[in-house]
């Protein structure tokens, strides 16, 4: 079916990394949810105020997984460098534009 064995290996590697990232993200979100629920009951604060931290942790895990995939697969490495450099420039532009 696949004429290029490297393609199958790269697809398998990317799939494994993404599945592991999803599992890690889910486990950390559950642990953080338990921690923030118990801590918010103790200090009498609404636990939904901590949703940003849970979302940020998931975002960091998936971005790290994508960086690992782009770094590991040689044919994607050049695209990854260009994509992340462009994202850095865009973040700097948005940061300067949002200043008052």
Secondary structure as UniProt FT lines:
FT   HELIX           5..43
FT   HELIX           47..50
FT   HELIX           51..72
FT   HELIX           74..97
//
